[in-house]
Amino acid sequence: MGGILYVVATPIGNLADLTQRAAQVLGEVDLVACEDTRQTRKLLSHCNLRTPTVSYHEHNEASRAPQLLGKLSQGASIALVSDAGTPLVSDPGYRLVSAARKQGIRVVPVPGASAVLAALAGSGLSGNSFYFGGFLPAKTGQRRKELEQRRGEACTLVYYEAPHRILDALADVEAVFGDRTVVMAREVTKLHEEFLHGTAADLLAELKRRPTVKGEITLLIAGASRENPAAGEQTPESVKGAIAAHLERGASRMEAIKAVSRELGMPKREVYRLLEQAG
């Protein structure tokens, strides 16, 4: 009879966030497969557990998965964990879980902490629907392309980003999304937890005042306005009409352009371009 593969969520910072069920599973399984055995042993020690561990990460996933599948097929129970949060969410594990399913081995998720959901819950942005894109591409061209493709999405956009790339990423977000609301969630559940709200330009200015930026970062971008077409569907006439509506309400030309940029989720320079085309 085959064993069971448990996919166990672990804390993303505060160890108190480990669920009772997760602690029980980690204590009862035959083996814990983890990204960094040193990191997981700290968690096990916190729970007074001595369950054996084995490394399972992106560099040995191809070779380690068959070994773990062999143990599972022989009846062993294994808990799959990542260093923090829910396995498979921008972390290794897909190969093992997929293969286990195909072989008829029971897979049991043990839910818990997730940086994506924690950041979304605390952001103040809509959580009715959202798009999670994992880590933003490291190269500017690819990052811009990804953001451009999502500019018209009505749902909240959620990405992970590395601290050493956050300034470049925010510059690209500003270029693509203009004055749309952006939230940076940093070190969620940890001692120095921080949520920054504003436009990408606001966040960029704040971070540039700091000597350095550290910690785990989740970047959230408000969805395109549901009351307006996606930015890519705008015409010179529709932009001119939107500007005119603000002017009629007493806004200055600059205020109207900024407002339309924010409402349509498009850079101010694009609003200018379409406005000039309208004549």
URQUI-V234107 format. One record per pair of residues at least 24 apart in sequence whose C-alpha atoms are under 10 Angstrom apart, sorted by sequence separation. I is the first residue (numbers start at 1). J is the second residue. D is the distance in whole Angstrom. If there is no record, write none. Layout:
# URQUI-V234107
i;j;d
I;J;D
I;J;D
This chain:
# URQUI-V234107
i;j;d
5;29;9
8;32;10
23;47;7
26;50;9
27;51;6
32;56;9
33;57;9
35;59;10
56;80;8
86;110;9
87;111;10
130;154;9
131;155;7
132;156;9
133;157;8
134;158;8
135;159;6
136;160;6
137;161;9
138;162;9
148;172;10
160;184;10
176;200;10
195;219;10
4;29;9
18;43;9
23;48;10
24;49;10
26;51;7
27;52;10
35;60;10
53;78;10
56;81;9
57;82;8
86;111;7
89;114;8
129;154;8
130;155;5
131;156;6
132;157;6
133;158;6
134;159;5
135;160;4
136;161;6
140;165;10
143;168;10
144;169;9
147;172;8
148;173;9
151;176;7
152;177;10
157;182;9
158;183;10
159;184;10
160;185;10
161;186;10
174;199;8
175;200;9
190;215;10
239;264;9
3;29;10
5;31;10
6;32;9
7;33;10
23;49;9
26;52;10
35;61;10
53;79;9
54;80;10
56;82;9
57;83;10
85;111;9
86;112;7
89;115;9
129;155;5
130;156;5
131;157;5
132;158;5
133;159;5
134;160;6
135;161;6
136;162;9
139;165;10
143;169;8
147;173;7
150;176;10
151;177;7
156;182;10
158;184;10
173;199;9
174;200;5
175;201;9
190;216;10
3;30;10
5;32;10
6;33;10
53;80;10
69;96;7
73;100;9
85;112;7
86;113;6
87;114;9
89;116;9
128;155;8
129;156;7
130;157;6
131;158;6
132;159;6
133;160;8
134;161;8
135;162;8
138;165;8
144;171;10
145;172;10
148;175;10
149;176;10
150;177;10
173;200;6
174;201;6
186;213;9
187;214;9
188;215;9
5;33;10
15;43;8
65;93;9
68;96;8
69;97;9
72;100;8
79;107;10
85;113;5
86;114;6
126;154;10
127;155;8
128;156;9
129;157;9
130;158;7
131;159;9
132;160;9
137;165;10
140;168;8
144;172;6
147;175;10
148;176;6
172;200;9
173;201;9
174;202;10
186;214;8
187;215;6
188;216;8
243;271;9
18;47;10
65;94;10
66;95;10
77;106;10
78;107;10
79;108;9
80;109;10
84;113;8
85;114;5
86;115;8
126;155;8
127;156;7
136;165;9
139;168;10
140;169;8
143;172;8
144;173;8
147;176;7
148;177;8
170;199;9
171;200;7
174;203;10
186;215;6
187;216;5
188;217;8
10;40;9
16;46;10
65;95;7
66;96;8
69;99;8
70;100;10
73;103;8
75;105;10
79;109;10
80;110;10
84;114;8
85;115;7
86;116;10
125;155;10
126;156;6
127;157;10
136;166;10
138;168;9
139;169;10
143;173;9
147;177;8
170;200;6
171;201;7
174;204;9
185;215;10
186;216;6
187;217;7
188;218;9
231;261;9
234;264;9
15;46;8
33;64;10
61;92;7
65;96;5
69;100;7
72;103;10
73;104;9
79;110;9
84;115;9
85;116;9
125;156;7
126;157;10
138;169;9
140;171;10
141;172;9
144;175;9
145;176;9
169;200;9
170;201;7
185;216;8
186;217;5
187;218;9
233;264;10
239;270;10
240;271;9
11;43;9
15;47;10
33;65;10
60;92;10
61;93;8
64;96;9
65;97;9
68;100;9
73;105;7
125;157;10
137;169;9
140;172;8
144;176;7
170;202;10
171;203;10
185;217;6
186;218;6
228;260;10
231;263;9
232;264;9
234;266;10
239;271;7
240;272;10
243;275;9
10;43;9
58;91;8
59;92;9
61;94;9
62;95;8
66;99;9
72;105;7
136;169;8
167;200;10
170;203;8
171;204;7
184;217;7
185;218;5
186;219;9
230;263;10
231;264;6
232;265;10
239;272;9
57;91;8
58;92;6
61;95;7
62;96;9
65;99;8
66;100;10
69;103;9
72;106;9
170;204;6
184;218;6
185;219;6
229;263;10
230;264;7
231;265;6
232;266;9
239;273;10
240;274;8
241;275;9
33;68;8
57;92;6
58;93;9
61;96;8
65;100;9
169;204;9
170;205;10
183;218;8
184;219;5
185;220;8
228;263;7
229;264;7
230;265;8
231;266;6
236;271;9
239;274;7
240;275;6
56;92;8
57;93;8
69;105;9
120;156;9
167;203;9
168;204;9
183;219;6
184;220;6
227;263;9
228;264;6
229;265;10
230;266;9
231;267;9
235;271;10
236;272;10
238;274;9
239;275;6
240;276;9
31;68;9
56;93;8
120;157;10
166;203;10
167;204;6
170;207;10
182;219;7
183;220;5
184;221;9
225;262;9
226;263;9
227;264;9
228;265;10
234;271;9
236;273;8
237;274;8
238;275;9
240;277;9
241;278;10
120;158;8
166;204;9
167;205;9
182;220;6
183;221;6
224;262;9
225;263;6
226;264;9
236;274;4
237;275;8
239;277;10
240;278;7
119;158;9
181;220;9
182;221;5
183;222;8
224;263;7
225;264;6
231;270;9
235;274;7
236;275;6
239;278;8
240;279;9
31;71;10
43;83;10
56;96;10
167;207;8
181;221;6
182;222;6
223;263;10
224;264;6
225;265;7
231;271;10
234;274;8
235;275;9
236;276;8
237;277;9
238;278;9
30;71;10
40;81;8
117;158;10
166;207;9
167;208;8
180;221;7
181;222;5
182;223;10
223;264;10
224;265;6
236;277;6
237;278;6
30;72;10
40;82;8
90;132;10
116;158;7
180;222;6
181;223;9
223;265;8
224;266;9
235;277;9
236;278;5
237;279;9
39;82;9
40;83;7
89;132;10
90;133;9
91;134;10
116;159;8
180;223;8
181;224;10
222;265;9
235;278;9
236;279;9
39;83;6
40;84;9
90;134;6
116;160;8
177;221;9
180;224;8
30;75;10
31;76;8
32;77;9
33;78;7
34;79;8
35;80;9
36;81;10
37;82;10
38;83;10
39;84;9
89;134;8
90;135;7
115;160;9
177;222;9
180;225;9
30;76;6
31;77;7
32;78;6
33;79;6
34;80;6
35;81;7
36;82;8
37;83;9
167;213;9
177;223;10
29;76;8
30;77;5
31;78;5
32;79;5
33;80;5
34;81;5
35;82;5
36;83;6
166;213;8
177;224;9
29;77;5
30;78;6
31;79;6
32;80;6
33;81;6
34;82;6
35;83;6
164;212;9
165;213;10
166;214;10
173;221;9
28;77;8
29;78;6
30;79;8
31;80;9
32;81;7
33;82;8
34;83;7
35;84;9
163;212;9
164;213;7
170;219;9
28;78;9
29;79;6
163;213;6
164;214;8
169;219;9
28;79;9
162;213;10
163;214;6
164;215;10
166;217;8
25;77;10
26;78;9
27;79;10
35;87;10
162;214;9
163;215;6
166;218;10
25;78;9
26;79;7
34;87;9
162;215;8
163;216;7
166;219;9
25;79;7
26;80;9
161;215;10
162;216;7
163;217;7
177;231;9
26;81;9
161;216;8
162;217;6
163;218;10
35;91;9
125;181;9
160;216;8
161;217;6
162;218;9
22;79;9
35;92;8
125;182;9
160;217;6
161;218;6
34;92;9
35;93;10
125;183;8
159;217;9
160;218;5
161;219;7
34;93;10
123;182;9
124;183;9
159;218;6
160;219;6
33;93;10
123;183;6
158;218;7
159;219;5
160;220;9
122;183;10
123;184;8
158;219;6
159;220;6
123;185;7
157;219;8
158;220;5
159;221;9
5;68;9
120;183;9
122;185;8
157;220;6
158;221;7
199;262;9
5;69;9
119;183;9
156;220;7
157;221;5
158;222;9
119;184;8
120;185;9
156;221;6
157;222;6
3;69;9
119;185;6
122;188;9
155;221;9
156;222;5
157;223;7
2;69;10
3;70;10
4;71;10
5;72;7
18;85;10
118;185;9
119;186;9
155;222;7
156;223;5
157;224;10
2;70;10
3;71;8
4;72;7
119;187;10
154;222;8
155;223;5
156;224;8
2;71;9
3;72;5
4;73;9
116;185;10
119;188;7
153;222;9
154;223;4
155;224;7
2;72;6
3;73;6
8;78;10
9;79;10
12;82;10
90;160;9
115;185;9
118;188;7
119;189;10
151;221;10
153;223;6
154;224;5
155;225;9
1;72;9
2;73;5
3;74;7
4;75;8
5;76;9
6;77;8
7;78;9
8;79;6
9;80;9
10;81;7
11;82;10
12;83;8
13;84;7
115;186;10
118;189;8
124;195;10
151;222;10
152;223;8
153;224;6
154;225;6
155;226;9
1;73;7
2;74;6
3;75;4
4;76;7
5;77;6
6;78;6
7;79;6
8;80;6
9;81;6
10;82;7
11;83;9
12;84;5
13;85;9
115;187;9
116;188;10
122;194;10
123;195;7
151;223;8
152;224;6
153;225;9
154;226;6
1;74;7
2;75;4
3;76;5
4;77;5
5;78;5
6;79;5
7;80;5
8;81;5
9;82;8
10;83;7
11;84;6
12;85;5
115;188;7
122;195;8
123;196;9
124;197;9
150;223;9
151;224;7
152;225;9
153;226;9
154;227;10
1;75;6
2;76;7
3;77;5
4;78;6
5;79;6
6;80;6
7;81;6
8;82;8
9;83;9
10;84;5
11;85;6
12;86;9
114;188;10
115;189;9
123;197;8
150;224;9
152;226;10
154;228;10
1;76;9
2;77;9
3;78;8
4;79;8
5;80;7
6;81;9
7;82;9
9;84;7
10;85;5
11;86;9
154;229;10
9;85;5
10;86;7
113;189;10
119;195;8
152;228;10
154;230;8
8;85;9
9;86;4
10;87;9
152;229;8
153;230;7
8;86;7
9;87;6
152;230;4
153;231;9
180;258;10
7;86;8
8;87;7
9;88;10
151;230;7
152;231;6
179;258;7
180;259;10
7;87;7
150;230;10
151;231;7
152;232;7
178;258;9
179;259;8
7;88;9
151;232;8
152;233;8
179;260;9
180;261;8
181;262;8
135;217;10
178;260;10
179;261;6
180;262;5
181;263;10
135;218;9
136;219;9
148;231;10
149;232;10
178;261;6
179;262;5
180;263;7
134;218;9
135;219;10
148;232;9
177;261;8
178;262;6
179;263;8
180;264;8
181;265;9
25;110;9
177;262;8
178;263;10
179;264;9
180;265;6
7;93;9
178;264;9
179;265;7
180;266;8
22;109;10
177;264;9
178;265;6
179;266;8
180;267;9
22;110;6
132;220;9
177;265;5
178;266;5
179;267;7
21;110;7
22;111;8
131;220;10
176;265;8
177;266;5
178;267;4
179;268;8
7;97;8
21;111;9
22;112;8
130;220;10
131;221;10
176;266;6
177;267;6
178;268;6
5;96;9
6;97;9
19;110;9
21;112;10
130;221;10
174;265;10
175;266;8
176;267;6
177;268;9
178;269;9
5;97;8
19;111;8
130;222;9
131;223;9
174;266;9
175;267;6
176;268;10
178;270;9
18;111;10
19;112;7
130;223;8
174;267;7
175;268;9
178;271;10
18;112;7
19;113;9
129;223;9
173;267;9
174;268;10
175;269;9
176;270;9
5;100;8
17;112;8
18;113;8
125;220;8
175;270;10
4;100;9
5;101;10
17;113;7
123;219;10
125;221;8
126;222;8
123;220;8
125;222;6
126;223;8
119;217;9
120;218;9
123;221;10
124;222;10
125;223;9
14;113;10
119;218;7
120;219;9
123;222;10
5;105;7
6;106;8
7;107;7
8;108;8
9;109;8
10;110;9
12;112;10
13;113;9
118;218;10
119;219;8
120;220;7
2;103;9
4;105;6
5;106;6
6;107;6
7;108;6
8;109;6
9;110;6
10;111;9
11;112;8
12;113;6
115;216;9
119;220;8
2;104;8
3;105;7
4;106;5
5;107;5
6;108;5
7;109;5
8;110;5
9;111;5
10;112;7
11;113;5
12;114;7
13;115;10
115;217;9
116;218;7
2;105;6
3;106;7
4;107;6
5;108;6
6;109;6
7;110;6
8;111;6
9;112;5
10;113;6
11;114;8
12;115;7
115;218;7
116;219;9
1;105;9
2;106;8
3;107;9
4;108;7
5;109;8
6;110;7
7;111;8
8;112;8
9;113;6
10;114;8
11;115;9
116;220;9
8;113;10
9;114;8
12;118;10
154;265;10
152;264;9
153;265;10
151;264;9
152;265;8
151;265;7
152;266;9
151;266;8
148;266;10
17;189;9
16;189;10
13;187;8
14;188;9
15;189;9
12;187;9
13;188;7
14;189;6
15;190;9
12;188;8
13;189;5
14;190;6
12;189;7
13;190;5
14;191;8
11;189;9
12;190;8
13;191;8
13;193;10
13;216;10
12;216;9
